[in-house]
Amino acid sequence: MKYFKPKSLTWWASLAPLLGGVIVALSEAFPALAPARAVIDALTGDMQPAVLVNAGLVGIGLRGAVQ
């Protein structure tokens, strides 16, 4: 449970782009997610889903590495 730190603000700040990237990626297969994608695109400046997911994973990984 080294990487799961729900009491850490850094963890939550890293989880947000991770989930945003997943929602943007899934919105192409599930049209019901289109309104959520529009909000995420407006907030992130139309970043690619892979960039959002990687940013989230890097943040969570760095948070797990810092003791």
C-alpha positions in Angstrom: 0.0 0.0 0.0 3.0 2.2 -0.6 1.3 4.2 -3.4 -2.3 4.4 -1.9 -2.2 7.4 0.3 -5.8 8.9 0.4 -4.9 11.3 3.2 -2.2 13.0 1.0 -3.1 16.1 -1.0 -0.4 15.2 -3.5 -2.0 11.8 -4.1 -5.4 13.4 -4.8 -3.8 16.0 -7.0 -2.2 13.2 -9.0 -5.4 11.1 -9.1 -7.4 13.9 -10.8 -5.4 13.9 -14.1 -5.3 10.1 -14.1 -9.1 9.9 -13.8 -9.5 12.7 -16.3 -7.4 10.9 -18.8 -9.3 7.7 -18.4 -12.6 9.5 -18.8 -11.4 11.3 -22.0 -10.1 8.0 -23.4 -13.4 6.2 -22.6 -15.6 9.0 -24.0 -14.9 7.9 -27.5 -16.5 4.5 -26.8 -19.2 5.8 -24.5 -21.0 8.9 -25.9 -22.6 9.5 -22.5 -19.3 10.7 -21.2 -19.2 13.5 -23.8 -20.2 16.3 -21.3 -17.6 15.2 -18.9 -15.0 15.2 -21.7 -16.0 18.7 -22.7 -15.4 19.9 -19.1 -12.0 18.1 -18.9 -10.9 19.4 -22.3 -11.8 23.0 -21.2 -9.8 22.6 -18.0 -6.8 20.9 -19.5 -6.6 22.7 -22.9 -7.4 19.6 -25.0 -4.5 17.5 -23.7 -4.2 13.9 -24.9 -5.5 11.2 -22.6 -2.1 9.6 -22.5 -0.5 12.8 -21.2 -3.1 13.1 -18.5 -2.8 9.5 -17.4 1.0 9.6 -17.4 1.0 12.9 -15.4 -1.2 11.2 -12.8 1.0 8.1 -12.6 4.2 10.1 -12.3 2.7 12.1 -9.4 1.5 9.0 -7.6 4.8 7.3 -8.2 6.8 10.2 -6.9 4.5 10.5 -3.9 5.1 6.8 -3.2 8.9 7.2 -3.5 9.0 10.1 -1.0 9.0 8.8 2.6 
